[in-house]
Amino acid sequence: MQQSQNIVATQQALAGRRFSGNYLAAKSTGEQKKTYAFDQILIRGVLEALGNPPLRVKLWDGQEISSSTAPIQMSLLIRDRDALLRLIADPEFYFGEMYVTGRIEVLFDLPLFLETIYRALPRRRPPGLLKKLFGTVNGGARNTPSKAARNIYHHYDIGNDFYKLWLDEQMVYTCAYFADPALSLEAAQSAKLEYICRKLHLRPGESVVEAGCGWGALALYMAKNYGVSVKAYNLSREQLAYAQVRAEQQGLQEKIEFIEGDYREIVGEFDVFVSVGMLEHVGIKDYSELGKLMDRCLSPSGRGLIHSIGRDSARDMNAWIERYIFPGACPPSLSQMMTLFEPHGFSILDIENLRLHYAATIEHWSQRFEKAADQVTATFDPAFVRAWRLYLAGSLAAFRSGDMQLFQVVFSRTGCNQIPWSRDEIYTPALCHDLL
């Protein structure tokens, strides 16, 4: 009963009922009057602060404003004055809010529009009210077990059927590995699982603990193809139920134990620690606790891999995404990630940035999501579809522009010499071509 209540509550929270109003209501409140000179001054100030991109702003009374000397490529339609003022006051948050409710519209390819904005922001820091474009929202707040559970329910327990519409067949909701750009999403996700196993140099009979296992794809792959035993922890009941069924279908239930629990509940000693897509949910202030956990649970010759969304420098998640899509998320910089390892004497064996691979992954997701948009609308509502469309487009733009990174860090106990002398066994033709 509690599980179903959590799922229903999450679905209701993410549906359009949560977003403030819509532009149809705004039309009846007198907001569709002519623009003022002050409105135009504000818009020109914003465009100048962004470096005068090739953008035309179309206003509710038909006026069009642009400050670019280059040919106009994009248009942003603002349907009412209140939406304009909200965008000016807090663009980081209200761009998403106004887009989802239909009070603004991007008359261009949405990911390319957002990528243009992302590329403009770091070069020119606008003053005054626009400083909120660069504000922080999370501040590395502590992520208690109860708070972590609520955050997981919010995003991952929307329902397996929703994610089945646009993820790959294995239900992998993390960056794929496109060793060849021609790989399908299914092949690239399988390549990622294989890639992680090779980086970890798994051997039959070893014990692995996975923190944040999603729908179980990596645990299943490791047990089936490398003969290891896996304990996989996750807070999402929807995901765990799905993973358990898949383990039974593949006859792997004796090799894998799926556990409903926070990473802080991990007990025992293991040869390998792996976490894919969990660290960005942990919160910087809880890194010391995670580091202690890894130190406590790894065997004397233990090793591990952490795969996480990150940034080149320390900043928090976009305010709108933090509130509506990924509450509690805090992508770390590489230096922040290192605080997991340094206090415990771990040796860093390999660091790789798969940023462009994540951009390619999200592009596949976005295409599949659009094909399933009518089905999503039937289950939720149009505002929900627009919210996820914006989330995927913004994520794609962030990885394309370099605003977001994807780090894979391999580490081991200091003094562990059971590691290969080259990367040949990781980068083999089989990984690139046999999956085509």
N, C-alpha and C positions, 0 to 999 in steps of 0.2 A: 504493500500500500504506500509506504513512504517513498519507494522508488518511483512509482507512477505519479505521485504528487509532485516530486521534484521535476520530473520530465514535463508535466503539464505546466507547472509554474515557469519553467524556463522557456517553453514555447510561447506562453503568453507574454513574457517579458520581452522576448525578441521580436514579437510581431509588431505591426504598425501601431497598435494601441499605445505603445510606450512613447512613440515619437510625438513631439508637440505640434498638434494641429496639422493643417495642410493648406495649400495655396488656394483651394476653392473657398475655404472659410475666410481666408484673408481678403478675397475679392469682395466679400460682402461687408467688410468693416471700414470701407472708405480708404483703404491703403493704396488703391489703384489710381490715385491722383497724379497730377503732373510732377515731374521731378523739380528739385530746387537747385540753384547754383551750388549750394553747399554739398549736395549729393555728388555733383560732377567733380567738385574739387577733391572730395574724399576718394573717389574712384581713380582719378588721375594720380593722386598721391600713392595709392596702392600700386598702380601699374608702374610708376616710376621706381618705387621701392623694390619691385620685382625685376627691374632692369628693362622695362618696356618690352615685354614679350609680345609676339605676334598674336595678340588677343583682342577681340572686340567684346565689349560689355554691352549687352542689349538690356534696356530697362523696360519697366512695365508700361510706360507711356509711348513706347516706340523709339525713343532716343537711343543712339548708339555712340559709344565712347571708345576711343583707342588712342594710345600715345606712341604706337610703334611706327617706325619709318619703314619697316620691312613689310612684305606682303602679309595680309592677315590670313592666318591658318585656322584659328579657333574662335569660337564664340561662347560666351557665358551669358545665359538668359537669367535675369533676376526678376521675379514676378511681382514683387511688392516691396515697398520702402522699408518695412519692418525687417524683412529678410536682409536687405542691404545693410542696415544699421547693425544687425546682429553679426553679419560677416565682418564688418569693420571692427566691431568691438572685440570679437573673439573668433577669428577665422579658423583656428585649429579645431575648435569644437563645432562651430555652427556651420561650417561647410558641409559636414556630414549630416547634421540635423536638417538643414534646409534642403539638401539634395534628396534625402530619403523621403521627406514629406512633399516633394515636388515643387517647392517654392523657388528652387533654382534648377537650371537644366544646363548640362554641358552639350553644346551643339558641335560635337567633334568626337573622335575616338577618345573614350574616357581615360584609359591608361596613358595614352600619349599626352593628353592634357595634363594629367597629374605629374607625369614625368617631367614635363616642361617646367612646372611650378617647383618640383623638388630640385631640379638642377639650378633654378634661379635663387632659391633660398640661401644656400650657404655662401654665395658670393656677395650678397647684398643684405645687410641686416636692417630692416626697417625700424624706425624709431616709434616712440609713443605707444599708442594703442596696439600697433602691430607687433610689438614685442611678444605678444601672446602666441604668435606663430611659432615661437621658439621656446615657449614656457614648458615646464615640466608638470606632470600630473601625478606621478606615483611617488617620486622621491625615495625610492628604495624602501618603502614601508615594510614592516615585518609581515610575513605571510604565515600566520598561525595555521595549525592543522584544520581547524574549523573553517577559517577563511579560505584556505586552499581548496577544501571540499566544495564550498559554495561556488568558487570560481570555476572549478572543473564541471560541476553540474550545469553552470550557465552556458558553457560553450560546447562541451562534448556530449551532454545528455539531451541534446535537441531531439535525437532519435536516429538510430542507425539507418533507417530508410532514407532520411535526408542526405546523409553522406554517401550512401550507395549510388545516388543519382549522378555523382560527379567525381568520385575518387576512382582509383584503379580497382581491379578485381580483388586484390589482397587488402584493400582498405588501409592504405598507407597514407597518413596525413602529415608527412614531412617531406623535405626536399629529396627529390630523386637524383640519380646520378646518370647524366647523359654522356657516357663515354664516347658515344657517337650521336651527333645531333639528330640523326634519322631514327633513333629509337622511339618506339611507342612509349606511352606513359607506363603501361604494364611492364614492358621490358626494362625501362629505366629504373622503376622502383625495385624490380628484382636485382638489377645491377647494383643498386645502392645497398641492398641487404648483403649481397655477396661482398661488396667493397668493404663494408664494416667488418664482416667476418675475417676477411684477409688482413685488414689492418690490426685486428686483435690477435691474429695468428692462433685461432682456436684449434684445440686438439681434442680428439675423442676422449670422453670420460671426464672432461673438466667441468667445473661448476661455474655457472654464470648467474649473476643477479642483474635484473633490468629494472631501473627506476623509471616509471611512466611508460607502460608498454603499449598504449593505444589499443588497437584491435588485435594485437598479438602477432603481427606479421613477422617481426624480427625474431621473437622467441620461437615461433614455429619454424622459421627458416634455419635458425641455429641448431635446434634439436634435430630436425630432419636431415640436414645436409652436413652437419659437423659432429653429430653424436654427442653433444654436450647436454647436461641437465640444466634446466633454467628455472629460477624463481622470478616471476614477473609481477611487479607491484603496479597498481593503478587505483585511482579514486573513482573512476567512472564505471558505474554498474552496467550501463548499457554496453560499453566496450568490453568489459570483462565477460559478460554473458555471451557475447558474440565470439570472443576469443576461445572460451571454453568449449563451445560447440564445434568450432573449427579444429581444436586439438583432438576432440573425440572422433571427428570425422576422419582425421588423418592418422589415428591410432597413436597419438603422441601424448596422451594424458599421463602416461607413466614417466615421461621425460620432462614435462612442464607443469609447474604449479602456479596458477594464476591467483593472486592474492589481492583482495580489496584492502588497500592501505596506502598511507602516505610514505614517502621515502624514509621518513624518520622512524618508521616502524620496521625497517629492515633489520633482521637479526641473522647471525651465523657468519661463517667465513667462506669466501669464494675466491676462485682463481681469477675471475674477470668481473669487472663492474662496467655496465654500459647504460647510457641514458641518451635517448634520441628525442629531442623536442620537449624536454621537461625543464631545463635550466631556466629558460626565459620566463617560467611561471614561478620560480622559487623566490625571487626577490633578493637583491644584493645583500641586505642585512642578514639573510639566513645562509649565506654562502659558508660562513664558518661552521655552521651546524652540518651542512652537507659535506664539507671537507673532512670533518671529524668522523662522519659516518663512513666515508670511503676509506679512511685510514683504519677504522675499526673493523670493517668487513672484508678487506682485501688480505689475501694470504701473503706470506713473506715474499713470494715471487709473483705477486699479483700485478695485473695491468688493467687498463680501462680505456674507454672512449666516451667523450661527451660531445654531442652534436647539438648546436644551439644557434638560433637566430641571434645576431649581435649588431653592434655598431662600431664605427671607427673611433668614436669618442663617446663618453658617457652621456646619454640622454634617455629620457623615458619615452614610453609609448605615446603615440598620438592620443589626445584627450578623448576624442570621439570613440576610437577603437577601444580605449581603456574602459569607457563607460558601457558601451553597448555590445562589443564583440569579445574582447579578451580582458576582462577585469583582472587586475593584479599583475599583468604582464610587464616585464622590465627587461628588455634585451640588453645584455652586458657588452661593454667594450672588451677587447682582448685582455687588456691589463686587469680589468675586473675579474675576468675568468681565471687569471693566474692566481688570484687570492685563494682559489680552491685548493691549489696544489702546493704552493710555496711553504706554508706553515707546517706541512706534513712531510716534507722532503721527497715529494714525488718528482720523478724525472720526466720532462716533456720529451717525447719521442718524435712527434709529428704534429704539425699544425697546417691545416688546409682551409682555404676559403672557397666555398662552393656557391658564391653569390649568383653567378650566371646560371648555374644549374637550378637554383631555386626560381629564378625568373622563368626559365623554360618550364619548370613544373607548374607554376601558377598559371602560365599561359594555357597549358593543357586543361587545368582545372576550370579556368574561366570559360573556355570553349564548351566544355561539357556542362557547366552550370547554365550557360545560356540556352543550350539545347533542352535542358530540363526545366527552364523557367516557368513554363505553364503548370507543370506538376508541382513545383514548389509553391506557386501562387495558390493553387487549389488547396494545399495543406495549410499554408499560413495566410499571407495576404500580399498585395503589391508592395507595401512598404518594406516588408521583410526581404523580398526579392531585391529591391533597390539597395537595401542596407548591405546585403551580401555581395551584390554586384560592385558596390563602391569599395567594400573591404578587399575583394579580390583585385580590383583594378588598382587600388592604392598600394597594395602589397607588391603587385607586379611592377608598378612605377618605382617603388622604393628600392627594389632589388636591381632593376635596370639602371637606375641613376646612381647607385652606390650609397643611397641613404641608409640601406640596411645591408647586413652581411650575413653569411652563414658559415660558422666556424665548426670544424671538426678537430678536436684535440685528442691525441693519443698519449697516454702516460703510463708509467710503471713505478714500482718500487725502486728506489735508488739502489744501484748495484746489481740490478737484474740484467744479466748478460744473454739471456735466451731470446735474443732478438735478431732478425736477419741483418745482413750487411748491406743489402741493397733493397730497392723497391720493386725489383723485377717480378716478384711473386704477386704484387698488388696490381701492377699494370701489365696485364697479359692480353694477347689478342682475343682470348676467349671472352673476357669481360666486355670487350668492345664490339665484337662481331657475331658471336654465337647467339646473341639475344635478339638480333634483328628479325 
